[in-house]
Amino acid sequence: MKHMIIYAHPNPKSFNHAIKEKIIDEIVNKGDEYSFISLYDDKFNPVLASSDFEALHRGEVLPDVAKSQAMIKEADHLIFIYPVWWFGQPAILKGWIDRVFSNGFAYYEDEKVFTPHLTGKSASVFITLGTAESVLVQNGMELDNFMRDMTLGTLGLVGIYPTKVVPFYAIPKISDEERKAMLASITI
């Protein structure tokens, strides 16, 4: 199996970084292959600009987008690792999706039909949250409610299914032992 890791966290000392390292170890230990993109380290431009639309109109793809699309084409399984900020992805990841999951690549749409192009692929989404699960539930913000945009509205819409969401709650507030136990529980 070939995995593609899409990593979106700016701090190399973060728990997200530890998750990324654990996932890479798991992939290597299984004997699987992987490709990797670190959106912050690569300074990926998340702005969907007129140049993107102009290139698409000419039947071209800009080089940074083409690189990610080639990696997706080769992958069987996409692995997203990111913190949840304001109940969504970091802007850099949202911008990556906006630019990379374009019409003609991730799907085809005209006035009559919508056809997903990324069928046959699956995904895992590893997210960290600063809040405890109980606090979110108490306030009516269950995980499925705010992850629906990613799991159904993005990945599911373009044919990536199934998608497994693995949340890690209250990361800044728990002990190192609890974080180590969370890391130990990660499987691919």
N, C-alpha and C positions, 0 to 999 in steps of 0.2 A: 504494500500500500504506500502511496505517496501523499504526504501531508504538506499543506502550506500553512505556515504560522504567520498571522498578521498581528503584530505587536504594537500597541499604542499606549505607551507610558513614557513620560519624559525623565523619570528619575531612575538611574541605574541601581539605586539602593532600595527600591520599592519592593513590596510584596509581589507585585505583578512581575518584576524581574525574576524573583525566586520561582514563581509559577512557570515562567518561560523556561528557566533552566531545568526544572523538574520535568516538564513536558518533553524537552529535547532529550533528556536522559532516557525517558520512557520510550520514545520513538527509536532511539539508537539501540537500546537494550532489546527491543522487539525485532530489530533488523529491518525496520522500515526506512524509507527515504523521506527527506523533508526539504522544503525550501523555506526561506525566512525573509520577512521584510519588517524592519523596524521603522515605523513611519516618522518618529521624531529623529532618530539617528540619521535616516536618509534625507531628512528635511523635505519630506513629501509636501508638495504644494496642494493644499486641500481646496483651493478656490476654483470652482467651476467657472471658467472664464469664457469670454466670447471666442478665444482661440480654440477652445475645446469644440465648440459648436461649428466653427469654421472648418476645423480639421475633419470632423465627422461629415460635414456637408461635402467635402472634397473626397470622402472615402478614405481618409487617413486617420491615424491614431497618434497622438503625441507620445514621444519616447518614454516618459515616466509612466504613463498609462499602459502603453504596450508591454512594458516590463512586467507589471502586475498582472495584466491579462494573460500573458504567456505562462506565468507561474500558476494561475488559476486553471488554465487549460490542462496543464500537466498533473494537477492535483486530483486525488480522489476525495480527500477530506480537508476541509478548511478549519483551522483552529484560530479563533479570535481570542486575544488576551487584552483586557482593558479595564480601567476603573469606570464605574458608573458615576457620572457627574450630572447633577440635576435630572436624574432619571433617564439619562441617555448616554450615548457614546461621547468621548472627547471629540471636539470639532474636527480634529485632524482625521479621525477615523470616519466620521460622517462625510467629510469632503472626499476621502479616498473612495468611499462607496459611490458618492455622486459622480465622480469622474470615471471610475473603473467599471462600474456596473451599467454601462451605457447601452442604449438601444442599438441593436445589431450585434452586440457581444453577449450581454447577459440575458437579453430578451429581444423579441421583435414585436413591435406594435405599429399598427396603422389604424385607420378609422374603423376597421371591422374586427380585428383579431389581436389578441395578446398571446404570444408564444414564449414560454420560458426556454432558455438555451443552456442552462447549467444543470439540467437533470442528470441523475446518476451520481451526483456528488452529495456528501453529507457534511455536517459541520458540528463543531463543539464551540461553545462560547463560555470562556472562563472570565468571570467578572468579580471585581472587588467592590465592596460598599463600605462606607464609613459608619453606617447605621446598623443597629441590631435588627434581625429579622422581626422580632416581637414588636419593636417600635413601628416598623413599616406596616405590619399587619394591623396593629392597633389603630393606625391612621388610614386604613383602607387602601394601602399601596402594596398589594401583594406582587410578588415577582412577575407572575404571568401578565399582570396588567401593564407594567412598564417595559417588559421585554418583547411584547407583541410586535412593536415596530421592527425590531431586528429579526425575530424568529419567523414571523408571518409576512410582514410588510416589505421586508427586504429579501432575506434568504429564501423563504418559502415561495415568494412571488416569482423568483427567477429559477425555481426548480430545485434548490438545494434542500434536501430532506432525507433523513430526519436531522433535526438540530437538537443537540443536548445543551442545556444551560447549566453551568456549574457555578453557583454563587458562593462567595466567601464574605460573610457579614462582619461588621464592626471591626475591621482590620486595625485601625489605629487604637482601639480600646481594649484589645485582648492581649494576653500574655504571649511571650515568645514560644512557650510550650504549646499553646493552642494553635499558633501559626504553624509550628513544626508538624503538629498532628494533621492540620489541614493539608499541608504539602504532601505528607505521607499518604494521604487518601487519594491523591490524584492518579487516575489511570487513563490510558488512551485506548 
